[in-house]
Amino acid sequence: SSDLLAGPYATKLQALWIAAYNLGIVRDRDDAALIAFVKRQTGIDHPRFLVDDIDANKAIEALKGWLHRDGGVDWSNNRHDPNYMRKPQYKIATAQVRIIGSRRPIGRFSSVICSIIPKPLPDISDDEWITVMNRLGAEIRDLKGE
């Protein structure tokens, strides 16, 4: 995380912002754009000043809502879902594969993910999911001509 972003909620906000970038929702991945978004949502000048749960959750929920509406991310959990399917990274990658699949033929979700990280889905680490999301994000931006 950059020097620009500090504070107890910065990591989560930045992860959601990069997810928005990797879903093709935001064009500007950098922290300055995120800081402007947080200010619009909360009236607070900088995420490092987000120390109150209520303010931080307002920004986090706004971002999650945006990813749901414009990116198709389904945040819900089914009680029968295994743990790996409850991870935000899995939910974001699922939406990314759906976006790519709406623009070109693409294989089953598990095949697509395994072509990037060749291991069973339950064994993929958080860092490996970041690799997956970044790779899929690059493809989404290519498909959108950005």
N, C-alpha and C positions, 0 to 999 in steps of 0.2 A: 504494500500500500504506500502511496506517496506521502510526502511531507505535508502536502496540502490537506490531506484528510487525516484527522485524528479524532479522538473521542470514542465513547463506548459503542456507538452505532455505525461508525464510519465503515467498518469492514462489510457489514451486511448491506448498507446502502450502496457501497461501491460494487459489491457482487451483483446486486440487482440491476444496477446501472449497466454494467458490462453485459449482463444477460439481455437487457433491452437492446444494446448495441448488436449482440450476436443474434438477436431475433430480427434485426433490420428495422427496429422501431425508432431508435435514435441514431443520428448520423455521427455524432461527436462523442467519442468514447472517453474523452479526457475529463479530469476532475472538475475543471472550471464549469463545464456544462452541468455536471451533477450538482455542484454548489448552487448554480442559478436555479435549478429545478427545486432543490430543498428550500431555497429562499421563497420561491413562488408558493410552495406548498405550506410553509410554516410561518413565513414572515421573519424567520431567523437567518441572519446573514451568512452563517457558516456552519457546516455539519459539526465542527468541533464544539459548537455551543449547544448542540443537541444533547443535553444531559437529562432532560425530563422524558420519561417514558411516553407521555401523551404526545409531545411534539415529535419525538422520534418515530413513534408508531404511525402518526399521521403521514409522514413522508414515506415510511416503509410500506404502509397499506396502499398509498397512492401509487407507488411504483408497482406493487404486486397487482393492483387493479388494472393498471396500464398494460402490464405483460399479459394479463388474462384477456382483456378486451382486444388489444391490437396484435398480440402475439399468439393467442390461443393457448396459453399455459393454463392447464387445469390443476389448481392447487389442492383440490380435494383429495382426501385419503379414504380408501375403502378399507374397512377393518381386516379384510382378508389379504390385503397387499403385503408382500414381503418388505422388509426394511429398505432394501435398495430402491424400491419403487416409491417410497415415501420421501426420498431425497429431493430437494429442490432441483438439483442438477439433472436428475433423471426426468423430472417433469418438464424442465426447460428443453432438454435434448429431444424429448418426445414431440414437443411443439415445433422444434426446429426441423425435425425429419418430416413432419406434416407439411410445413411451409415448403420445403424443398420438393416434396412429393406432389404438391399442387402445381409445380412449375416444370417438373421433368420426372420421368419414370425413376423410381428409387425402390430398393429392396425392402424387405421386412426390417423393422426397427433394430432387432438384435443383430441382423447381418450388417447393417450400416454401422452400428457401433463397433462390432467386432472387426470390421475392416479398418477401424482407426486404432482401437485398443484390443488386440487379439486375446481376450480372456472372457470367461463367463461374466455376464452382467453383475451378479452379486459380488464378484471379486474386484470390481473396478473401484479404485480409490478416489477420494475427493479430488486429488491433483489430476488424476487421469480423466475424471469427468470434465475438469477445466479444459484439458487438451481437446476432448471431444467437442465441447461447446464452442471453443475457439475455431476449430476446424470447420464445423458446421456453419458457424457464423460467417466465416470467410466465403463459404459457398453461397450462403444466402445473399450476402452483399454483392457477389459476382452476378448472381441471377437477377438481382434488382438493378444491376448496372451502376453500382456505387463504387 
